[in-house]
Amino acid sequence: MNEILKVILSLSFSGSLLMIILFLLRPVLKERLSRQWQYYIWLIVIARLMLPFTSEPSLIGTLQEKFTVMSGQQNDSDDIPFIGSPIYGQNRAENERMEPVKASVRARTALVTIWGNLWLVWFVTMFLLFIRKITVYQDFVTYIRAGSMEVGDISLLEQFGKLVEKSKVKAGVELYTNSLISSPLLLGFFHPCIVLPSADLSSADFEYTVLHELTHFKRGDMFYKWLVQSAVCAHWFNPLVYLMSREISRACELSCDENVIKPLNPEERRAYGDTLLNALGAGGSYKASLASVTLSESKERLKERLDAIMKFKKTSRFTAAVSFVLAVVLSFGATFMGAYAASDTYAASGTYATSETHAASDVKGTVVIDLSSNGRTSITQSSSFEAESGQILTLEITSSIKGAVDLFLFSPSNEEQRITFGGSDETKTVHLSEGRWAYNCTGFFDSGEISIVGTLSFAQPEKTNLD
């Protein structure tokens, strides 16, 4: 299950790179590309955050490979103290010399155990955050609907029907008023409901308010916002996703304004700007939910929206071409950044498998120990693996060394077994109990080569009882 957390972290890293790029490009592209492009381009980032697709090669794959090599080199370093070849328990001095190794392996096992359970912390936090957002939204909708009154003015309903037809919205849209809300808003995914602070609006204000909310529904902005909230919950540990959420919310209103004013003349655009001004503070003080869409959100954003309305220009063919090219480049960039992909051998054992011993992954079962001297006259490595009840560890040793190599196995209850290998090929098996096992392999010899491959399986091969 810890592989899930590695995938999430890799997605978060790739998504963060894309977010940083878009944040850096924002001052340059703000007045040059359409607001629609600046709104929907974030879908590429969300796809990168949520979907574990990758290319070959990829940035994450390259970093993963380098990290794997570094981990293997670190595990094969000479930092682990030499234990020697005498049989364990022969004398007290030998026991004392083994204590540092045992302490090191146990500390490593504890860290691995903690790391192995971090995915549960991530999942529980994500689940609780998502449930909380759903609950808050449901409470908000229930509260708004409970205090809402259906509009009964025939002339307003006729105008409303014409606007729905003009917007080519096929779903049945309801119109209500609620004096508690601070701004007009849209509720509902499949059965939309537009709620106004008051029905006492001028004909122009009513028209532009309804067109704005119908545009939100027609574009599926409610689904977009919940997609963003899903990404925020999945990457709750990444501060950049909260900045992304705010940026998408800002771009949503700007792009909606752009969509509404596109067919309007300059005079009508000014009238639309007046509607935004009139909507600010026209109702009560009850703020919209995080996943609802409103006409006017804050004074800080209102100035930016009015400025964008006054500077609006229709998109030229050149700008459209540049927008397309940038979107394609960002899409390829998102694909190239990639995501974590566990290799069969490395994921199983947590150690680096050398090129000489990759063939061991073809052995029936799961490879959890994969060691080789690789031309050196020493082998020192430690790691751990997870075993299930009833599994057997089969050790395949290919050796031509002059000397001895010791493999220490530490059970989940910290009981220890010592296996000594000499200069001959052999196969040994160990019955395992359920839980996390640790091992430490240490040996110095005069010459020769040795490789040790340990495979987990439920089979019943011929075995040597080591108990």
Secondary structure, 3 states (H helix, E strand, C coil): CHHHHHHHHHHHHHHHHHHHHHHHHHHHHCCCCCHHHHHHCHHHHHHHHHCCCCCCCCHHHHHHHHHHHHHHHHHCCCCCCCCCCCCCCCCHHHHHHHHHHHHHHHHHHHHHHHHHHHHHHHHHHHHHHHHHHHHHHHHHHHHHHHCCEECCCHHHHHHHHHHHHHCCCCCCCEEEECCCECCCEEECCCCCEEEECCCCCCHHHHHHHHHHHHHHHHHCHHHHHHHHHHHHHHCCCCHHHHHHHHHHHHHHHHHHHHHHHCCCCHHHHHHHHHHHHHHCCCCCCECCCCCCEECCCCHHHHHHHHHHHHCCCCCCHHHHHHHHHHHHHHHHHHHHHCCCCCCHHHHHHCCCCCHHHHHHHHCCCEEEEEEECCCCCEEEEEEEEEECCCCEEEEEEEECCCEEEEEEEECCCCCEEEEEECCCCEEEEEECCCEEEEEEEEEEECCCCEEEEEEEECCCCCCCCCC
